[in-house]
Amino acid sequence: MLSKTCKIGIKAVIYLCSKFDTRGNAGIKEIAEFIDASEHTVGKILQTLVKQNVIKSMKGPTGGFYISEEQKKQPIINIVEAIDGKQMFISCGLGLSQCSEKHPCPIHDEYKKVRQQMEKLFREKNVQNLCEPVSNGLAYLLG
């Protein structure tokens, strides 16, 4: 359901959250290496996330990307909507343009339930919720 770009964005934000306590900014190269993604892709994603106020950036020799205390508390859906938009929570599972309650595709009812569960998960979980198990070594961003 999530695009590869969105998954990279979520991992990048979790990585920035994990650096919060050290007050360190992270550069594109560092983030890309940690989450095993292309620097070019990570750079574009981070620019989008800064524009959508999901993360912050600072220019200059000590610059880079970082996350604020307030941004750590934002729901994951902010990242998803900044990158993939809201369409994933309303679109047809088979990609049909005319799928609806009155004109459903073969997987309409089941897919609708899954979409709703995903949206609920992304609204309820915040960046810090996903960061804590990574910081504690209980979850991983590479695999």
N, C-alpha and C positions, 0 to 999 in steps of 0.2 A: 504494500500500500504506500509506504513512504518511498520517495525517490532516493536514489543513491546520494544525490546532492544533499538532501535533507538529513539523511543518516550521518553524513560527514559533518554537517552543521551541528547536529546534536552532540556528536562526539567532541567537536572542537569547543563547544560551550562548556561541556562537562570538564574538559581539560583545563579551561580557563578558571573554572570554579575551584578546581583542585589546587590551583596556584594562589588562591585568594589569601590564605593565611600568611604567605610569604610576601604578599604585596608586590609580587613580581609580574611584570608585563611579559608577554610572550610574543615572539615574532612568528611570522608565517612559516618559516623553515622549521622552527622548533615544533610548532603545532602539527605541521604536516608529517614530520618524522614520527612524532608520538602516536598519531592516529593512523599512520601508514596510508597517507593520501598524497596526491599530487600538490605541489606548492601552488601551481597556477589555480587549481580548483579551490583549494583552501583560501587563497587570497580573494578570489571573487566572492566566495560564500561569506567570509568575514566582512567584506565591504558591505554586502547586503544586510548583514546582521547589525552592523553599526548604524546604517541608515534607518533601520527599523527599531533602533534603540534597545536591541536585545543584549548587546555588549557595547563596550566603549573602546576607543583607540586614542593613542597619544603619538604625535609625531616627534621626530628628533632622535638623537643618539641613544637616549634611554627610553625611547618610545616602544610601542607595540600595542597589543590588544590585552584587555583586561575586563573584569566583570565587577560591578559594584555590589554592595550589600543588598540593595533593593533588587537588582537584577538576578541575584541568586535565588530570590523568592518567587520569581516569575514562573508561571506554568509553562511546561514544555510546548504547549500548543502555540505559544508566541513564536517559537523557533519554526515549528511546522508551517504556520500560516505565513511567516516572513519568507520562507523558501518555496513551499509547495502551494501556498494559498489555501483557501477554505474549500476548494472544489473537491478535495479527496473525501470530505465528510458528507457530500451530497451526490457524488457521481455514481454512475452505474458500475457494478463489478465487472461487467463485460464490455464496458465502454460504449454502450448504446446511447444515442442522444435522446431517444424518445422513451426511455425507461421511466416508469412512474407506478404509483399504486394502482391506477386504472389500466395501465399498459405495461405490466412487469416483464422483466427478462426472466429466464429460467432459474436464476439464483437470487432474485430480488429480495425475497423475505429473509433469507439466511445472511446475505451480504449486508443488508440494512442493519441487522443485529450486530454484526462484527464491526461495521463502521461506527455504530453508536458506542460500542465498548471501547474502541480505539479513541474516539473523541473524549469519552469520560476519563480514560487513563491519562491522556495528554492534558486535560484540564485540571485533574486532581494532583498529578505529580509535578513538582517544581524542579528547577535545576539542582538545587541543593539535595533534594531527595535522591536524585540519580548520582550525584557526586559523592555522597558519603560512602556508599559501598565500594566505590572505586578507590577512594582515598584510604579506606580501611583494608584494602586488599581482598575484599569479598566478591568484587566484580571487576571486569576487565573491559578495556576499550579496544583491545587487539584480539584477534582470534584466528 
